[in-house]
Amino acid sequence: TQLLEQSPQFLSIQEGENLTVYCNSSSVFSSLQWYRQEPGEGPVLLVTVVTGGEVKKLKRLTFQFGDARKDSSLHITAAQTGDTGLYLCAGRGYSGGGADGLTFGKGTHLIIQP
Amino acid sequence: DTEVTQTPKHLVMGMTNKKSLKCEQHMGHRAMYWYKQKAKKPPELMFVYSYEKLSINESVPSRFSPECPNSSLLNLHLHALQPEDSALYLCASSLSGGSPDTQYFGPGTRLTVL
């Protein structure tokens, strides 16, 4: 069974501060996705990382995939109140090319205070 | 367009009722998924359909019955549910199962079982 440890689970910071969320596993993933979810809504895709060592930037969000494809991080620069939400990392293992479910981390509940 | 639609948005049912959840996508995706999400928890995989055939059933009780009538539609038939089945039910789709095979989620159906 593949597990993803996501930390921190809760984070409350002031607007303008920087933060980093981590996802770690002992398993290797073929790809890893980051989602953001609002209460009562479905997860919205932020990014997919595929290549070990890959770095992707989405405005103030920077995503990294570890060299060994076992870990990932999300860094937010100059957080804004609109960044408040639940952030989920989700990994896909190697399933011989067939469709497979995602393994989710427990999520990071982020609150940005004005 | 990366839209997955789900109906209804909210559903309240008694333990003796029969109801169905519907999911639709027009992205040409050939893999579709059902996830269950309890409050403050990450989504948990229930079923995977690949090319309209059930490929993964995560030991889900038989009171949940999935159906994939065609490549764009996915249903979840509900019968004799228990109050602990109350949750947000999420549908997702992906291209076909190759890498990275990003999954896109619908907005979910909030189910309450009385």
Boltz contact constraints between the chains, C-beta under 6 A:
constraints:
  - contact:
      token1: [A, 30]
      token2: [B, 99]
      max_distance: 6.0
  - contact:
      token1: [A, 31]
      token2: [B, 99]
      max_distance: 6.0
  - contact:
      token1: [A, 31]
      token2: [B, 100]
      max_distance: 6.0
  - contact:
      token1: [A, 41]
      token2: [B, 107]
      max_distance: 6.0
  - contact:
      token1: [A, 42]
      token2: [B, 90]
      max_distance: 6.0
  - contact:
      token1: [A, 42]
      token2: [B, 105]
      max_distance: 6.0
  - contact:
      token1: [A, 42]
      token2: [B, 106]
      max_distance: 6.0
  - contact:
      token1: [A, 42]
      token2: [B, 107]
      max_distance: 6.0
  - contact:
      token1: [A, 42]
      token2: [B, 108]
      max_distance: 6.0
  - contact:
      token1: [A, 43]
      token2: [B, 105]
      max_distance: 6.0
  - contact:
      token1: [A, 48]
      token2: [B, 100]
      max_distance: 6.0
  - contact:
      token1: [A, 48]
      token2: [B, 102]
      max_distance: 6.0
  - contact:
      token1: [A, 50]
      token2: [B, 100]
      max_distance: 6.0
  - contact:
      token1: [A, 88]
      token2: [B, 42]
      max_distance: 6.0
  - contact:
      token1: [A, 97]
      token2: [B, 97]
      max_distance: 6.0
  - contact:
      token1: [A, 97]
      token2: [B, 98]
      max_distance: 6.0
  - contact:
      token1: [A, 98]
      token2: [B, 50]
      max_distance: 6.0
  - contact:
      token1: [A, 98]
      token2: [B, 97]
      max_distance: 6.0
  - contact:
      token1: [A, 99]
      token2: [B, 31]
      max_distance: 6.0
  - contact:
      token1: [A, 99]
      token2: [B, 48]
      max_distance: 6.0
  - contact:
      token1: [A, 99]
      token2: [B, 50]
      max_distance: 6.0
  - contact:
      token1: [A, 99]
      token2: [B, 97]
      max_distance: 6.0
  - contact:
      token1: [A, 101]
      token2: [B, 45]
      max_distance: 6.0
  - contact:
      token1: [A, 101]
      token2: [B, 48]
      max_distance: 6.0
  - contact:
      token1: [A, 104]
      token2: [B, 42]
      max_distance: 6.0
  - contact:
      token1: [A, 104]
      token2: [B, 43]
      max_distance: 6.0
  - contact:
      token1: [A, 106]
      token2: [B, 42]
      max_distance: 6.0
  - contact:
      token1: [A, 107]
      token2: [B, 42]
      max_distance: 6.0
